Amino acid sequence: MNKSVFSRRVFLKGSAVAATALALVACGGGEEHHLATPYGYQVITNGSLTIELGSLASYAPIEFDTDYIVEARFLITNNGENPITLTSNNFTAQFNKKDAPVWNPDNISTKVDFPYLFNQMPIPSGESRKGYVLFRASGDTASHDYKITITCPEATATFAPEEKDKEWYE
């Protein structure tokens, strides 16, 4: 007589544990919440640049007590005749009327499955680049009180929550 190593009870318990683990992984653990409409929040064309703010997501890394990391996703199109290179010096942000410096992705443990914007530079004439920029914000970031400004020699674009929605294409 051949006895099975697993009883029905052990099999059902193991299946329940596996299903629970799969559900938790699918939910992502809950460390992210969106501040703005995901994808398609605002588009600004100014000078030779078209800049789309696709989404804002806030993370509460364990390393900080009250600070949050805010991820802003952009699609930037160079409509000019010359290549353009953006750096962290071109970006400023405020959350709850407090300055939020650009943050290096190497300083956080969360992995982002989207290209880092500054690794996509330069942007050749007539082409687009998409990527994220991180900001370190003090205090609660869920109030929807934010302002992100991109300043270039030929254009300035400011994104704020009162702007209307627009479609975002990936």
Contacts in CASP RR format, 6 or more apart in sequence:
PFRMAT RR
TARGET T0000
AUTHOR 0000-0000-0000
METHOD contacts of the structure
MODEL  1
MNKSVFSRRVFLKGSAVAATALALVACGGGEEHHLATPYGYQVITNGSLT
IELGSLASYAPIEFDTDYIVEARFLITNNGENPITLTSNNFTAQFNKKDA
PVWNPDNISTKVDFPYLFNQMPIPSGESRKGYVLFRASGDTASHDYKITI
TCPEATATFAPEEKDKEWYE
31 59 0 8 1.000
31 60 0 8 1.000
31 110 0 8 1.000
32 57 0 8 1.000
32 58 0 8 1.000
32 59 0 8 1.000
33 57 0 8 1.000
33 58 0 8 1.000
33 142 0 8 1.000
34 55 0 8 1.000
34 56 0 8 1.000
34 57 0 8 1.000
34 58 0 8 1.000
35 56 0 8 1.000
35 57 0 8 1.000
35 58 0 8 1.000
35 70 0 8 1.000
35 141 0 8 1.000
35 142 0 8 1.000
35 144 0 8 1.000
35 146 0 8 1.000
35 161 0 8 1.000
36 53 0 8 1.000
36 54 0 8 1.000
36 55 0 8 1.000
36 56 0 8 1.000
36 144 0 8 1.000
36 146 0 8 1.000
36 161 0 8 1.000
37 55 0 8 1.000
37 165 0 8 1.000
38 54 0 8 1.000
38 55 0 8 1.000
38 57 0 8 1.000
39 54 0 8 1.000
39 55 0 8 1.000
39 73 0 8 1.000
39 167 0 8 1.000
39 168 0 8 1.000
39 170 0 8 1.000
40 52 0 8 1.000
40 53 0 8 1.000
40 54 0 8 1.000
40 55 0 8 1.000
40 165 0 8 1.000
40 166 0 8 1.000
40 167 0 8 1.000
40 168 0 8 1.000
41 53 0 8 1.000
41 54 0 8 1.000
41 55 0 8 1.000
41 56 0 8 1.000
41 159 0 8 1.000
41 163 0 8 1.000
41 165 0 8 1.000
41 166 0 8 1.000
41 168 0 8 1.000
42 52 0 8 1.000
42 53 0 8 1.000
42 54 0 8 1.000
42 159 0 8 1.000
42 163 0 8 1.000
42 164 0 8 1.000
42 165 0 8 1.000
42 166 0 8 1.000
43 50 0 8 1.000
43 51 0 8 1.000
43 52 0 8 1.000
43 53 0 8 1.000
43 166 0 8 1.000
44 50 0 8 1.000
44 51 0 8 1.000
44 157 0 8 1.000
44 158 0 8 1.000
44 159 0 8 1.000
45 51 0 8 1.000
45 79 0 8 1.000
46 155 0 8 1.000
46 156 0 8 1.000
46 157 0 8 1.000
47 79 0 8 1.000
47 154 0 8 1.000
47 155 0 8 1.000
48 78 0 8 1.000
48 79 0 8 1.000
48 80 0 8 1.000
48 81 0 8 1.000
48 84 0 8 1.000
48 154 0 8 1.000
48 155 0 8 1.000
49 76 0 8 1.000
49 77 0 8 1.000
49 78 0 8 1.000
49 79 0 8 1.000
49 84 0 8 1.000
49 152 0 8 1.000
49 154 0 8 1.000
49 155 0 8 1.000
49 157 0 8 1.000
50 76 0 8 1.000
50 77 0 8 1.000
50 79 0 8 1.000
51 74 0 8 1.000
51 75 0 8 1.000
51 76 0 8 1.000
51 77 0 8 1.000
51 150 0 8 1.000
51 157 0 8 1.000
52 74 0 8 1.000
52 75 0 8 1.000
52 76 0 8 1.000
52 166 0 8 1.000
52 168 0 8 1.000
53 72 0 8 1.000
53 73 0 8 1.000
53 74 0 8 1.000
53 148 0 8 1.000
53 159 0 8 1.000
54 72 0 8 1.000
54 73 0 8 1.000
54 74 0 8 1.000
54 75 0 8 1.000
54 168 0 8 1.000
55 71 0 8 1.000
55 72 0 8 1.000
55 73 0 8 1.000
55 168 0 8 1.000
56 70 0 8 1.000
56 71 0 8 1.000
56 72 0 8 1.000
56 73 0 8 1.000
56 146 0 8 1.000
57 70 0 8 1.000
57 71 0 8 1.000
58 68 0 8 1.000
58 69 0 8 1.000
58 70 0 8 1.000
58 71 0 8 1.000
58 137 0 8 1.000
58 141 0 8 1.000
58 142 0 8 1.000
59 68 0 8 1.000
59 69 0 8 1.000
59 70 0 8 1.000
59 71 0 8 1.000
59 108 0 8 1.000
59 110 0 8 1.000
60 68 0 8 1.000
60 69 0 8 1.000
61 67 0 8 1.000
61 68 0 8 1.000
61 69 0 8 1.000
61 108 0 8 1.000
61 109 0 8 1.000
61 110 0 8 1.000
62 109 0 8 1.000
63 108 0 8 1.000
63 109 0 8 1.000
64 136 0 8 1.000
66 138 0 8 1.000
66 139 0 8 1.000
67 136 0 8 1.000
67 137 0 8 1.000
67 138 0 8 1.000
67 139 0 8 1.000
68 95 0 8 1.000
68 136 0 8 1.000
68 137 0 8 1.000
68 139 0 8 1.000
68 140 0 8 1.000
68 141 0 8 1.000
69 103 0 8 1.000
69 108 0 8 1.000
69 110 0 8 1.000
69 134 0 8 1.000
69 135 0 8 1.000
69 136 0 8 1.000
69 137 0 8 1.000
70 93 0 8 1.000
70 95 0 8 1.000
70 100 0 8 1.000
70 134 0 8 1.000
70 135 0 8 1.000
70 136 0 8 1.000
70 137 0 8 1.000
70 141 0 8 1.000
70 146 0 8 1.000
71 112 0 8 1.000
71 132 0 8 1.000
71 133 0 8 1.000
71 134 0 8 1.000
72 93 0 8 1.000
72 132 0 8 1.000
72 133 0 8 1.000
72 134 0 8 1.000
72 135 0 8 1.000
72 148 0 8 1.000
73 114 0 8 1.000
73 130 0 8 1.000
73 131 0 8 1.000
73 132 0 8 1.000
74 117 0 8 1.000
74 130 0 8 1.000
74 131 0 8 1.000
74 132 0 8 1.000
74 133 0 8 1.000
75 128 0 8 1.000
75 129 0 8 1.000
75 130 0 8 1.000
75 131 0 8 1.000
75 168 0 8 1.000
75 169 0 8 1.000
76 86 0 8 1.000
76 117 0 8 1.000
76 123 0 8 1.000
76 128 0 8 1.000
76 129 0 8 1.000
76 130 0 8 1.000
77 123 0 8 1.000
77 126 0 8 1.000
77 127 0 8 1.000
77 128 0 8 1.000
78 84 0 8 1.000
78 123 0 8 1.000
78 124 0 8 1.000
78 125 0 8 1.000
78 126 0 8 1.000
78 127 0 8 1.000
78 128 0 8 1.000
79 126 0 8 1.000
80 125 0 8 1.000
80 126 0 8 1.000
81 125 0 8 1.000
82 125 0 8 1.000
83 122 0 8 1.000
83 123 0 8 1.000
83 124 0 8 1.000
83 125 0 8 1.000
84 122 0 8 1.000
84 123 0 8 1.000
84 152 0 8 1.000
85 121 0 8 1.000
85 122 0 8 1.000
85 123 0 8 1.000
86 117 0 8 1.000
86 118 0 8 1.000
86 121 0 8 1.000
86 123 0 8 1.000
86 150 0 8 1.000
86 152 0 8 1.000
87 118 0 8 1.000
87 121 0 8 1.000
88 102 0 8 1.000
88 118 0 8 1.000
88 133 0 8 1.000
90 150 0 8 1.000
90 151 0 8 1.000
90 152 0 8 1.000
91 102 0 8 1.000
91 133 0 8 1.000
91 135 0 8 1.000
91 148 0 8 1.000
91 149 0 8 1.000
91 150 0 8 1.000
92 99 0 8 1.000
92 148 0 8 1.000
92 149 0 8 1.000
92 151 0 8 1.000
93 99 0 8 1.000
93 100 0 8 1.000
93 101 0 8 1.000
93 102 0 8 1.000
93 135 0 8 1.000
93 137 0 8 1.000
93 146 0 8 1.000
93 147 0 8 1.000
93 148 0 8 1.000
93 149 0 8 1.000
94 100 0 8 1.000
94 146 0 8 1.000
94 147 0 8 1.000
95 135 0 8 1.000
95 137 0 8 1.000
95 138 0 8 1.000
95 139 0 8 1.000
95 141 0 8 1.000
95 145 0 8 1.000
95 146 0 8 1.000
96 137 0 8 1.000
96 138 0 8 1.000
96 139 0 8 1.000
96 140 0 8 1.000
96 141 0 8 1.000
96 143 0 8 1.000
96 145 0 8 1.000
96 146 0 8 1.000
97 145 0 8 1.000
98 137 0 8 1.000
98 138 0 8 1.000
98 139 0 8 1.000
100 135 0 8 1.000
100 136 0 8 1.000
100 137 0 8 1.000
100 138 0 8 1.000
101 135 0 8 1.000
101 136 0 8 1.000
102 133 0 8 1.000
102 134 0 8 1.000
102 135 0 8 1.000
103 134 0 8 1.000
103 135 0 8 1.000
103 136 0 8 1.000
104 134 0 8 1.000
105 112 0 8 1.000
105 116 0 8 1.000
105 134 0 8 1.000
108 134 0 8 1.000
112 132 0 8 1.000
114 130 0 8 1.000
114 131 0 8 1.000
114 132 0 8 1.000
115 129 0 8 1.000
115 130 0 8 1.000
115 131 0 8 1.000
115 132 0 8 1.000
116 131 0 8 1.000
116 132 0 8 1.000
117 129 0 8 1.000
117 130 0 8 1.000
117 131 0 8 1.000
117 132 0 8 1.000
117 133 0 8 1.000
118 133 0 8 1.000
120 129 0 8 1.000
120 130 0 8 1.000
120 131 0 8 1.000
121 129 0 8 1.000
123 129 0 8 1.000
130 170 0 8 1.000
135 148 0 8 1.000
144 161 0 8 1.000
145 161 0 8 1.000
146 159 0 8 1.000
146 160 0 8 1.000
146 161 0 8 1.000
147 158 0 8 1.000
147 159 0 8 1.000
147 160 0 8 1.000
148 158 0 8 1.000
148 159 0 8 1.000
148 160 0 8 1.000
149 156 0 8 1.000
149 157 0 8 1.000
149 158 0 8 1.000
149 159 0 8 1.000
150 156 0 8 1.000
150 157 0 8 1.000
150 158 0 8 1.000
END
